[in-house]
């Protein structure tokens, strides 16, 4: 079936030249030109709001631009060299990767468990699923402040409940104590984003043909064998996409850090985005911050590209 | 003869008129002059950036509407939470947006804001409109904030000083006095050293435990713990920099001792004190749960039953300490003059003169007195006439005692470090303190902060910073005298 109703003219003939080349006006209003015109506003918008700021940021990264000085001299790669020697940045990257690996793994495992439980027919499933995804639709900073109250030493319900269980008052300073602060952060992160993983995996599991399970059962496969050798490979593509989305998102973690720990105690939970925010929007070291943002962008893009390439090859 | 008498009469009348006019001119206050001069700008709107919340109620409810009534100039208040105030001022300036006409800023930021070109020098306006001697009434300590590198950039407007509030009833209780004497061999009195503070905290922690109370409280949450560190470091004899090399000396023996004592103090404060900010300390105090706190001036007023004086204060917990509050300088006797506010004119403002006149009017003797007495506002006394005001001294039973302590605090107090990069230095010190509260050895935390300070100094230029530091350190209230 031909969707676009255009006259089919043999190429090379005189008629074809007359039919295709002729009308300039038709090129604009009736042919390919109109398409360009129609997409032009979007392209201009994208260029204005995305490409231009990135190029401008790139230019700033070569300037010694701080708010305290009115001159902004060009210093070449000076900012990049300094950033690479900035131990606080590497520490912040380390903290970010740690949160990312632990939180996303936990979200994957919990999300998969939930999806497995809810993939079949279950009474009340239609009520349960919307309830489960509620945390995901909440604003992260609200989640942060909510958990801040939950973890509160004096008035927080978590210490209160632990006190009931243990039979004596519990005064854990969850968000300051180095032994508990990451746990507190990751619990909040996992609480909010496990439902996303669950939804993605539930979609993957629901798409598996039930006949495959019947066949596996007929072949005498155990539940574990079915899960390991059949379910997991089948949902692998969707799992990898969910992992990439969540990893990139956790890499940018900011709101929870802002609300719960402000990067502290000291710089113990400072993540890369929080450090960039501090440098850029509190200390206004704009050239330096731009250079750091670019280095991080390169690192993330490289990691994502390598991951995707390996996945595609497989 | 008649001619002579007539001439003498005319000359006398002229002399009297001239004297009268002169006197009239002299009697015109800074507020009157500002109002008269500002009338020519009738119809414009001044945009003022102000700390959000109770602070902003002053221009929104009181001074803004009054200024509009007097001059026809509208005032639009842009409320901004304190942690974002500096960023918003700088961002607007970098963007050249002219978003604000009047800038409400912490004096310690003045050096940075001047270097950035965000503040307009006020000298020409002051020469034109400020009556001679009109600023002499500002407490001499706070006058140190008006000038940077020989030019006026702001007029001081908020006399923040730390005050120790203690429970007179608990300290005066005979059983407490005897128990304290028996335990420590000393009289129970408001603490005068940090060691004594800690001892009394431990004592009351034990005494009040049965009623769910604690010994004492000071806010320790990240972000605003640095003024306490700056104060204690200097009370213990530490200095911020070596004035010759500009190497940071915040990791000296004295500084380490000060921070170590602060960490140890936390043990006698309520559990979780490391996350307590102003509001938690204030709530515990109002609830009668602590025997002593150190905080800014407003809790001293509010704990005397200010809640019912204004709609804006209805959210407050009801005070259980009314009539039981004693005021004193914090241990060491040199309170931090933490933050405070200056009012300046934005260099990007299209209405600079009108903005200046508004500031002159706001900070004038008579208007500022009304403002520091507003029950809901957070502006604290800073003029000598505020401390002596009979009206203020009659606001509650021992309001005079309160004002005397605020005045003494201003006299003995220590200025925040105010050189270019002040905020970065403060943040590094704040992080070090919070890390130490969390268990990092104080020496390690301060060594790290000192390294950060050195990096900031190197980046901003050692010579430039040395010059700024010497100027700051030469002020009478930079270090304890």
Interface residues (C-beta under 8 A of the other chain):
Chain A: X66 X67 X68 X69 X70 X152 X153 X154 X171 X173 X175 X176 X177 X178 X262 X264 X265 X266 X267 X268 X278 X281 X282 X283 X284
Chain B: X86 X87 X90 X91 X93 X94 X112 X115 X116 X117 X222 X223 X270 X271 X272 X274 X275 X420 X421 X423 X424 X427 X431 X432 X434 X435 X437 X438 X439 X440 X445 X448 X459 X460
